[in-house]
Amino acid sequence: MTVASAFAGMRRVVPVVYRAACPDCRNCYELSPGALRLAIGASSRTTFYSFTCPECGAAVRKPAGERIVELLTGGGVSTLRLYSTV
């Protein structure tokens, strides 16, 4: 099997991009999965995503519900579990 035949049925892959807003400078940005961090805690109060604002440099932390967690983990965002699963 050649490389060309192995990838013959594949379409072009579009990179994942997330939109997020900074509460300090109030701008909206498109961020790559590498620019975001996800922390999953034992409760909704301790589950959040964070990023550094590309414009003003502010450290931004926002709550992440189930749907946000699903989207971020599925898109390759680095995840830290803050509780034990054992």
C-alpha positions, 0 to 999 in steps of 0.5 A: 500500500502506498501513502497516496492510496492510504490517504486517497479517501480523506478530505482536507483537515481543517484545524480546530479553532475556539472563540473566546473573549477576554473580560479585561480588554473585551476583545474576542479571539480565535485560539488554537487548542494549544492556547487553552487549558482545561481543568476538570474538578470534582464539581462544576465550581472546580471545572474551568478552562483558561487562557492568556489573552493575546492582546492584553496578557491577562490570565483568563479563567472561565467556568466549563460546563459539560458541553464545553468540556466535551468540545475542548477535550474532543478538540485536543485541548490539554486537560488536567484532572483535579480529582482522583478517579480511584 
